[in-house]
Amino acid sequence: MTGTRTTIFFDVNETLSDLSTVADTFGTIGGDRSLATVWFATLLRDAFALTAAGSAASFPDLARNSACGVLSGRDLDRGLDDAVDAVLDSFSRVGVHADVAEGVRALREAGHRLFTLSNGPTATAERLLRDAGVLPAFDDLLTVEGRTPWKPARAAYVDAVARTGTTGPAYLVAVHPWDVHGAAEAGLSTAWVNRAGIPYPAHFTPPTVTVASIGELVRHLDAAP
């Protein structure tokens, strides 16, 4: 251990997982890789709307229904149902970003407590991390399912802190500014993973630190008071 022992909650989808294979699938079946971005944004939009309305949001249902909506009316290389199945199958087989495994191992070796905190099923994170060879580095895999509204609702982060018995420093690590904002508003420190080198939205609470890869977080935590 090289510094203060910190509890770190990782967002899963897009933060740890690389959805480029899903974009490849959209490109194959519909001729447009950018549909993957539309699909995931639609999924999140509808989930947030359901959460704001006080309704339950199921990640698998949202993923399927959003894929159906995005692909409907397009010139596909197969039937709509088969196209939707192809998208969901590719999503179930995505791997981690190139920086994730090494970065996670470095954080664990530095003595930090590692957890996932996802809006999706625990099984998704478990498969992803097992395939990457880093599942043993995590203390537990947390999801909001059956417990709280979706992130970025304050309750999601507060519940995660309580469930893990966290009393010291705690960070939420995410690629999504809305997730960073939610965690910051709930009192957590935050790390924004900015692999694309894009500006952070000024309307959100800024992150505690910004990193281009998971591995960079080790240096920031070592330097923290």
MITORFI-634903 format. One record per residue: residue number from 1; z, x negated, y of N, C-alpha, C, O in turn; residue in one letter. Coordinates in steps of 0.02 Angstrom, whole numbers, plus 50000, padded with zeros to 5 digits. Last residue first. Layout:
REC    nr    n.pz    n.px    n.py   ca.pz   ca.px   ca.py    c.pz    c.px    c.py    o.pz    o.px    o.py   rest
REC   NUM       Z       X       Y       Z       X       Y       Z       X       Y       Z       X       Y      A
...
//
This chain:
REC    nr    n.pz    n.px    n.py   ca.pz   ca.px   ca.py    c.pz    c.px    c.py    o.pz    o.px    o.py   rest
REC   225   50002   50190   50702   50073   50172   50708   50114   50207   50654   50175   50198   50651      P
REC   224   49852   50137   50616   49893   50190   50646   49966   50169   50649   49990   50135   50604      A
REC   223   49783   50045   50545   49797   50028   50615   49843   50080   50649   49869   50067   50703      A
REC   222   49765   50106   50424   49804   50044   50426   49825   50026   50497   49878   49996   50507      D
REC   221   49682   50209   50463   49749   50225   50442   49794   50163   50442   49853   50167   50459      L
REC   220   49564   50138   50492   49597   50177   50544   49669   50192   50526   49713   50190   50569      H
REC   219   49533   50083   50366   49548   50039   50423   49585   50076   50478   49631   50049   50508      R
REC   218   49507   50200   50293   49561   50154   50273   49582   50111   50332   49641   50103   50345      V
REC   217   49393   50257   50346   49457   50289   50360   49516   50243   50343   49568   50246   50375      L
REC   216   49281   50197   50297   49305   50176   50363   49374   50204   50379   49410   50177   50421      E
REC   215   49252   50266   50179   49284   50200   50176   49312   50177   50242   49362   50141   50244      G
REC   214   49179   50377   50219   49248   50386   50196   49286   50319   50197   49345   50317   50214      I
REC   213   49088   50345   50372   49094   50347   50299   49167   50356   50281   49211   50344   50322      S
REC   212   49098   50349   50505   49031   50359   50478   49031   50362   50402   48981   50380   50372      A
REC   211   49229   50438   50592   49206   50385   50547   49135   50401   50523   49116   50460   50520      V
REC   210   49344   50469   50717   49276   50483   50693   49254   50424   50651   49260   50367   50673      T
REC   209   49508   50540   50734   49463   50482   50725   49395   50508   50702   49390   50561   50672      V
REC   208   49546   50665   50778   49589   50608   50791   49549   50543   50785   49556   50498   50826      T
REC   207   49414   50765   50854   49450   50735   50797   49496   50679   50819   49486   50648   50872      P
REC   206   49435   50892   50983   49406   50830   50957   49447   50802   50899   49507   50814   50894      P
REC   205   49411   51064   50969   49461   51011   50977   49435   50947   50947   49414   50947   50889      T
REC   204   49248   51117   51028   49300   51111   50976   49351   51057   50995   49335   51011   51033      F
REC   203   49153   51107   51125   49195   51167   51126   49249   51167   51072   49292   51211   51072      H
REC   202   49076   50994   51103   49129   50990   51154   49175   51051   51155   49229   51047   51182      A
REC   201   49033   50933   50946   49031   50990   50991   49090   50991   51040   49148   50989   51018      P
REC   200   48983   50763   50938   49033   50813   50918   49032   50871   50969   49030   50858   51029      Y
REC   199   48815   50707   50907   48872   50720   50952   48919   50772   50924   48899   50819   50889      P
REC   198   48778   50615   50754   48764   50668   50803   48825   50678   50849   48881   50658   50830      I
REC   197   48770   50532   50640   48771   50503   50707   48755   50553   50762   48723   50535   50811      G
REC   196   48779   50573   50510   48715   50582   50543   48712   50553   50613   48659   50548   50643      A
REC   195   48910   50559   50469   48859   50517   50438   48793   50519   50475   48754   50471   50472      R
REC   194   49051   50580   50520   48988   50590   50557   48935   50542   50528   48917   50492   50559      N
REC   193   49191   50654   50482   49143   50610   50450   49074   50625   50479   49044   50676   50465      V
REC   192   49337   50658   50572   49270   50687   50568   49223   50636   50538   49215   50581   50565      W
REC   191   49500   50684   50535   49448   50633   50532   49381   50668   50524   49370   50703   50475      A
REC   190   49656   50732   50611   49590   50747   50582   49545   50686   50584   49549   50643   50627      T
REC   189   49823   50796   50593   49776   50747   50619   49710   50757   50583   49709   50787   50529      S
REC   188   49873   50969   50609   49857   50910   50569   49818   50859   50612   49784   50877   50660      L
REC   187   49895   51088   50678   49942   51033   50686   49929   50971   50645   49969   50924   50647      G
REC   186   49803   51185   50683   49859   51197   50638   49909   51140   50639   49959   51142   50604      A
REC   185   49706   51131   50761   49744   51186   50789   49805   51204   50747   49853   51233   50772      E
REC   184   49656   51040   50667   49690   51015   50727   49733   51070   50759   49788   51056   50781      A
REC   183   49595   51127   50577   49652   51086   50555   49691   51060   50615   49753   51058   50613      A
REC   182   49494   51183   50658   49545   51225   50627   49606   51186   50607   49663   51208   50618      G
REC   181   49418   51067   50691   49451   51107   50743   49507   51149   50713   49563   51151   50740      H
REC   180   49370   51030   50564   49411   50984   50603   49451   51023   50656   49511   51012   50664      V
REC   179   49293   51142   50539   49349   51127   50495   49398   51080   50530   49459   51089   50527      D
REC   178   49195   51132   50637   49237   51192   50636   49299   51182   50592   49352   51210   50607      W
REC   177   49131   51009   50604   49174   51013   50663   49220   51075   50663   49276   51072   50687      P
REC   176   49123   50948   50441   49111   51007   50483   49158   51008   50543   49219   51008   50534      H
REC   175   49164   50847   50365   49101   50836   50400   49087   50892   50449   49044   50886   50493      V
REC   174   49338   50799   50358   49283   50846   50350   49222   50824   50389   49227   50789   50439      A
REC   173   49504   50784   50319   49442   50746   50324   49384   50793   50310   49381   50824   50257      V
REC   172   49659   50801   50390   49604   50838   50360   49541   50798   50372   49527   50780   50429      L
REC   171   49813   50716   50364   49746   50718   50392   49703   50767   50354   49710   50775   50293      Y
REC   170   49983   50688   50403   49934   50724   50362   49868   50729   50400   49866   50744   50459      A
REC   169   50139   50601   50392   50073   50609   50422   50024   50644   50375   50024   50632   50314      P
REC   168   50265   50696   50301   50243   50641   50344   50175   50654   50374   50154   50712   50380      G
REC   167   50281   50801   50218   50328   50796   50274   50308   50741   50323   50331   50740   50380      T
REC   166   50215   50908   50099   50200   50856   50148   50250   50858   50206   50259   50910   50237      T
REC   165   50209   50986   49985   50272   50958   50006   50265   50903   50057   50305   50856   50059      G
REC   164   50096   51053   49954   50099   50982   49934   50164   50949   49955   50173   50889   49944      T
REC   163   50114   51178   50007   50104   51171   49935   50113   51100   49911   50134   51088   49854      R
REC   162   50118   51152   50146   50178   51176   50111   50172   51165   50036   50221   51145   50004      A
REC   161   49986   51112   50171   50042   51066   50187   50104   51087   50149   50140   51044   50122      V
REC   160   49919   51229   50132   49907   51166   50097   49963   51116   50109   49985   51082   50062      A
REC   159   49966   51321   50228   49982   51331   50157   49972   51266   50118   50013   51251   50074      D
REC   158   49908   51268   50342   49981   51272   50338   50002   51280   50265   50051   51249   50244      V
REC   157   49772   51286   50312   49799   51219   50319   49876   51218   50313   49904   51173   50282      Y
REC   156   49763   51426   50304   49736   51384   50251   49767   51314   50253   49785   51286   50201      A
REC   155   49809   51480   50424   49850   51487   50364   49827   51441   50308   49868   51420   50267      A
REC   154   49706   51462   50516   49765   51420   50520   49805   51421   50455   49831   51369   50433      R
REC   153   49541   51463   50457   49601   51501   50473   49662   51456   50469   49668   51416   50423      A
REC   152   49411   51403   50436   49463   51368   50473   49523   51411   50494   49553   51396   50545      P
REC   151   49462   51430   50268   49461   51386   50325   49403   51407   50370   49350   51426   50345      K
REC   150   49488   51602   50220   49447   51540   50220   49466   51495   50278   49485   51519   50332      W
REC   149   49658   51659   50191   49589   51666   50216   49553   51599   50213   49584   51546   50204      P
REC   148   49745   51612   50037   49741   51621   50110   49669   51639   50128   49624   51637   50086      T
REC   147   49742   51637   49893   49802   51618   49930   49798   51634   50004   49843   51667   50032      R
REC   146   49625   51655   49824   49684   51689   49799   49748   51674   49838   49802   51696   49818      G
REC   145   49560   51503   49878   49549   51563   49837   49614   51591   49811   49654   51556   49780      E
REC   144   49573   51385   49940   49604   51442   49974   49601   51504   49931   49635   51553   49945      V
REC   143   49620   51248   49833   49571   51295   49859   49608   51351   49894   49666   51364   49880      T
REC   142   49651   51079   49784   49673   51142   49814   49613   51183   49837   49562   51156   49859      L
REC   141   49695   50968   49666   49635   50999   49695   49654   51068   49719   49672   51112   49679      L
REC   140   49798   50821   49677   49785   50890   49657   49723   50915   49693   49702   50887   49744      D
REC   139   49786   50683   49689   49850   50711   49666   49842   50783   49643   49874   50804   49595      D
REC   138   49648   50584   49639   49674   50641   49676   49739   50667   49645   49745   50673   49584      F
REC   137   49601   50490   49553   49627   50466   49617   49660   50522   49657   49697   50508   49705      A
REC   136   49543   50550   49443   49613   50527   49437   49643   50503   49503   49704   50497   49508      P
REC   135   49410   50573   49494   49457   50629   49487   49529   50604   49481   49573   50634   49511      L
REC   134   49309   50481   49505   49366   50474   49550   49417   50530   49544   49463   50535   49585      V
REC   133   49185   50490   49442   49233   50443   49416   49295   50434   49459   49331   50384   49452      G
REC   132   49094   50585   49471   49093   50526   49514   49143   50473   49491   49144   50417   49518      A
REC   131   49128   50684   49382   49063   50650   49373   49059   50586   49414   49025   50539   49395      D
REC   130   49250   50721   49441   49249   50691   49374   49183   50653   49363   49184   50598   49337      R
REC   129   49208   50776   49560   49247   50715   49562   49251   50681   49494   49254   50620   49489      L
REC   128   49134   50889   49515   49105   50840   49561   49142   50773   49557   49111   50721   49551      L
REC   127   49228   50960   49438   49167   50933   49408   49137   50878   49450   49117   50826   49424      R
REC   126   49323   50990   49539   49342   50953   49479   49281   50922   49446   49283   50863   49427      E
REC   125   49253   51067   49632   49280   51001   49652   49296   50959   49591   49283   50899   49591      A
REC   124   49229   51178   49548   49174   51143   49581   49195   51072   49600   49160   51024   49586      T
REC   123   49354   51226   49512   49311   51197   49460   49253   51158   49490   49230   51109   49460      A
REC   122   49404   51284   49628   49431   51219   49607   49385   51186   49556   49378   51125   49556      T
REC   121   49279   51363   49732   49320   51359   49672   49344   51289   49657   49310   51240   49671      P
REC   120   49290   51340   49914   49257   51357   49851   49304   51349   49792   49362   51331   49800      G
REC   119   49354   51291   50020   49344   51364   50020   49313   51387   49955   49311   51447   49941      N
REC   118   49472   51159   49983   49405   51188   49985   49408   51264   49993   49457   51297   49975      S
REC   117   49540   51014   49986   49557   51080   50014   49491   51115   50029   49458   51102   50080      L
REC   116   49604   50885   49880   49548   50923   49908   49576   50987   49938   49629   51011   49917      T
REC   115   49710   50745   49915   49700   50813   49892   49632   50838   49916   49607   50815   49968      F
REC   114   49805   50598   49900   49739   50628   49910   49735   50697   49877   49755   50706   49819      L
REC   113   49911   50487   49981   49908   50546   49938   49843   50582   49953   49827   50596   50011      R
REC   112   49890   50306   49984   49890   50372   50015   49886   50429   49963   49860   50419   49908      H
REC   111   49882   50174   49942   49944   50211   49931   49946   50280   49961   50000   50310   49963      G
REC   110   49769   50101   49936   49811   50089   49994   49875   50130   49992   49918   50123   50035      A
REC   109   49707   50156   49828   49737   50090   49819   49783   50072   49877   49829   50033   49870      E
REC   108   49658   50271   49891   49709   50277   49839   49745   50210   49829   49806   50208   49822      R
REC   107   49564   50217   49977   49620   50255   50004   49677   50261   49953   49735   50256   49971      L
REC   106   49477   50160   49883   49511   50117   49932   49571   50153   49962   49624   50122   49972      A
REC   105   49429   50273   49817   49468   50222   49780   49507   50178   49828   49564   50160   49814      R
REC   104   49360   50334   49922   49417   50368   49891   49460   50317   49854   49522   50319   49859      V
REC   103   49258   50239   49947   49306   50256   49998   49369   50289   49970   49424   50273   49991      G
REC   102   49187   50239   49826   49219   50178   49849   49273   50193   49901   49327   50163   49899      E
REC   101   49144   50376   49826   49184   50347   49771   49221   50285   49794   49282   50279   49782      A
REC   100   49071   50398   49952   49131   50434   49933   49174   50397   49881   49233   50386   49892      V
REC    99   48950   50350   49994   49010   50316   50019   49075   50343   49990   49128   50315   50001      D
REC    98   48851   50432   49942   48855   50363   49919   48919   50328   49940   48941   50281   49906      A
REC    97   48916   50595   49901   48881   50549   49946   48894   50477   49923   48944   50463   49890      H
REC    96   48911   50661   49732   48945   50643   49794   48900   50599   49837   48851   50570   49812      V
REC    95   48793   50784   49668   48838   50727   49663   48871   50714   49730   48862   50751   49778      G
REC    94   48763   50949   49601   48759   50899   49654   48809   50843   49641   48860   50852   49608      V
REC    93   48758   51054   49512   48748   50987   49485   48746   50933   49538   48728   50876   49523      R
REC    92   48763   51176   49573   48816   51161   49524   48812   51090   49497   48858   51068   49462      S
REC    91   48646   51175   49646   48709   51168   49681   48766   51149   49634   48811   51112   49652      F
REC    90   48555   51200   49545   48553   51135   49578   48618   51122   49616   48643   51066   49619      S
REC    89   48591   51332   49516   48597   51280   49464   48598   51211   49496   48637   51167   49476      D
REC    88   48560   51396   49633   48630   51393   49613   48641   51340   49559   48693   51308   49557      L
REC    87   48419   51379   49632   48460   51354   49687   48532   51346   49665   48563   51293   49677      V
REC    86   48386   51447   49514   48371   51376   49521   48412   51344   49576   48436   51288   49569      A
REC    85   48422   51578   49544   48457   51542   49490   48446   51467   49495   48492   51428   49482      D
REC    84   48326   51604   49642   48398   51603   49660   48437   51565   49607   48481   51526   49624      V
REC    83   48212   51601   49560   48219   51554   49616   48292   51548   49637   48317   51493   49649      A
REC    82   48234   51707   49475   48231   51639   49447   48239   51586   49501   48269   51534   49490      D
REC    81   48226   51811   49570   48288   51800   49531   48290   51730   49502   48342   51698   49503      D
REC    80   48092   51796   49618   48150   51788   49662   48214   51774   49623   48252   51729   49641      L
REC    79   47979   51698   49514   48009   51760   49537   48073   51747   49577   48103   51694   49571      G
REC    78   47897   51551   49586   47925   51590   49530   47954   51654   49558   47955   51664   49618      R
REC    77   47864   51490   49700   47826   51470   49640   47851   51504   49577   47829   51489   49522      D
REC    76   47849   51600   49843   47886   51561   49795   47844   51543   49735   47793   51575   49721      L
REC    75   47840   51639   49999   47792   51623   49947   47824   51574   49899   47827   51514   49912      D
REC    74   47969   51758   50042   47935   51693   50048   47887   51683   49989   47893   51715   49937      R
REC    73   48044   51872   50026   47983   51876   50067   47946   51811   50075   47896   51809   50110      G
REC    72   48198   51788   50004   48160   51851   50002   48101   51849   50050   48107   51828   50108      S
REC    71   48274   51676   50028   48211   51668   49990   48168   51731   49989   48109   51728   49973      L
REC    70   48385   51720   50097   48343   51667   50126   48275   51663   50093   48225   51649   50126      V
REC    69   48439   51815   50008   48416   51835   50074   48369   51784   50105   48318   51803   50135      G
REC    68   48473   51737   49898   48426   51792   49890   48397   51812   49958   48337   51824   49964      C
REC    67   48567   51653   49955   48505   51624   49928   48452   51679   49921   48393   51667   49936      A
REC    66   48667   51747   49983   48634   51711   50038   48569   51680   50015   48519   51681   50053      S
REC    65   48705   51786   49855   48676   51835   49900   48640   51802   49958   48588   51826   49980      N
REC    64   48755   51663   49801   48699   51699   49771   48665   51746   49820   48604   51746   49827      R
REC    63   48859   51631   49891   48806   51583   49877   48745   51618   49848   48689   51604   49869      A
REC    62   48941   51744   49885   48907   51727   49947   48849   51679   49936   48796   51686   49967      L
REC    61   48987   51733   49753   48948   51791   49774   48909   51777   49838   48850   51796   49843      D
REC    60   49057   51608   49757   48999   51618   49713   48955   51677   49733   48894   51672   49732      P
REC    59   49157   51636   49861   49105   51585   49869   49046   51596   49822   48989   51594   49845      F
REC    58   49207   51786   49926   49198   51750   49863   49142   51700   49870   49085   51719   49883      S
REC    57   49323   51848   50035   49259   51813   50032   49256   51772   49968   49298   51728   49957      A
REC    56   49398   52002   50086   49396   51945   50041   49326   51914   50040   49276   51950   50044      A
REC    55   49426   52045   50259   49400   52058   50192   49400   51994   50151   49402   51939   50178      S
REC    54   49455   52034   50393   49510   52045   50347   49489   52061   50277   49529   52087   50237      G
REC    53   49356   51997   50476   49365   52069   50467   49423   52086   50421   49439   52144   50410      A
REC    52   49358   51861   50462   49379   51888   50526   49392   51963   50521   49435   51990   50557      A
REC    51   49304   51852   50332   49372   51831   50344   49399   51861   50409   49456   51885   50411      T
REC    50   49174   51898   50354   49217   51934   50308   49291   51917   50321   49334   51961   50322      L
REC    49   49131   51796   50441   49132   51866   50463   49178   51908   50419   49216   51949   50444      A
REC    48   49139   51684   50360   49182   51688   50418   49187   51759   50444   49240   51781   50467      F
REC    47   49040   51718   50268   49109   51709   50245   49157   51714   50303   49210   51745   50298      A
REC    46   48927   51719   50347   48949   51782   50317   49021   51777   50292   49058   51826   50295      D
REC    45   48921   51583   50384   48924   51636   50434   48953   51700   50405   48997   51730   50434      R
REC    44   48908   51518   50258   48969   51508   50299   48976   51564   50351   49031   51589   50361      L
REC    43   48781   51567   50219   48840   51575   50176   48904   51570   50217   48948   51613   50212      L
REC    42   48703   51517   50323   48710   51589   50313   48771   51605   50271   48808   51652   50286      T
REC    41   48715   51380   50298   48740   51407   50362   48749   51483   50357   48798   51510   50384      A
REC    40   48651   51372   50175   48722   51356   50179   48753   51383   50244   48810   51406   50244      F
REC    39   48519   51416   50211   48558   51448   50158   48632   51435   50167   48672   51482   50165      W
REC    38   48480   51322   50306   48485   51392   50325   48529   51430   50275   48571   51470   50294      V
REC    37   48479   51209   50225   48524   51211   50283   48534   51283   50305   48590   51304   50321      T
REC    36   48378   51244   50137   48445   51230   50111   48497   51234   50167   48552   51260   50157      A
REC    35   48263   51251   50210   48294   51314   50191   48364   51304   50163   48405   51349   50165      L
REC    34   48209   51127   50222   48257   51147   50273   48290   51214   50258   48339   51233   50290      S
REC    33   48113   51115   50124   48180   51087   50110   48232   51111   50160   48291   51115   50144      R
REC    32   47996   51220   50072   48030   51203   50135   48101   51180   50120   48145   51221   50106      D
REC    31   47937   51277   49959   47897   51234   50001   47930   51212   50066   47896   51189   50111      G
REC    30   48007   51346   49865   47985   51382   49924   47947   51341   49974   47925   51366   50026      G
REC    29   48034   51262   49758   48021   51333   49744   47993   51371   49804   47959   51421   49796      I
REC    28   48045   51134   49817   48003   51145   49758   47984   51219   49751   47927   51236   49738      T
REC    27   48135   51148   49921   48068   51123   49935   48020   51136   49878   47961   51150   49889      G
REC    26   48247   51190   49853   48215   51237   49900   48144   51214   49916   48098   51255   49922      F
REC    25   48270   51068   49786   48254   51129   49749   48221   51180   49793   48171   51211   49773      T
REC    24   48301   50982   49891   48242   50968   49849   48221   51030   49811   48161   51044   49804      D
REC    23   48419   51041   49933   48361   51041   49978   48297   51027   49939   48245   51057   49952      A
REC    22   48496   51006   49824   48484   51077   49837   48424   51085   49884   48383   51130   49875      V
REC    21   48500   50870   49841   48465   50896   49782   48452   50971   49789   48402   50996   49762      T
REC    20   48578   50858   49955   48507   50842   49960   48468   50867   49900   48409   50884   49905      S
REC    19   48713   50877   49968   48672   50935   49951   48597   50921   49955   48557   50968   49958      L
REC    18   48845   50790   49911   48780   50779   49943   48733   50835   49921   48714   50839   49862      D
REC    17   49020   50814   49938   48959   50827   49899   48896   50818   49942   48894   50835   50001      S
REC    16   49114   50788   50038   49111   50746   49978   49044   50753   49942   49016   50704   49919      L
REC    15   49058   50873   50137   49099   50815   50155   49099   50765   50098   49086   50706   50109      T
REC    14   48984   50967   50064   48950   50927   50115   48991   50867   50138   48963   50816   50157      E
REC    13   49130   51034   50005   49058   51046   50011   49030   51012   50074   49051   51027   50130      N
REC    12   49269   50986   50034   49227   50967   49976   49153   50973   49990   49116   50924   49989      V
REC    11   49394   50908   50136   49347   50962   50125   49299   50939   50069   49290   50879   50059      D
REC    10   49541   50829   50088   49469   50823   50095   49435   50891   50087   49446   50926   50038      F
REC     9   49689   50777   50156   49655   50835   50127   49581   50828   50141   49560   50822   50198      F
REC     8   49810   50657   50134   49742   50668   50157   49712   50727   50119   49709   50727   50057      I
REC     7   49959   50590   50189   49930   50642   50147   49862   50660   50176   49856   50675   50236      T
REC     6   50002   50417   50195   49975   50476   50227   49949   50526   50176   49921   50506   50124      T
REC     5   50110   50289   50221   50084   50333   50168   50065   50400   50200   50107   50434   50228      R
REC     4   50063   50157   50328   50102   50218   50318   50069   50262   50266   50008   50273   50266      T
REC     3   49992   50020   50233   50013   50052   50294   50055   50112   50279   50080   50120   50223      G
REC     2   49955   49970   50109   49946   49926   50167   49971   49956   50232   49971   49922   50283      T
REC     1   50000   49957   49940   50000   50000   50000   50000   49956   50062   50040   49910   50068      M
//
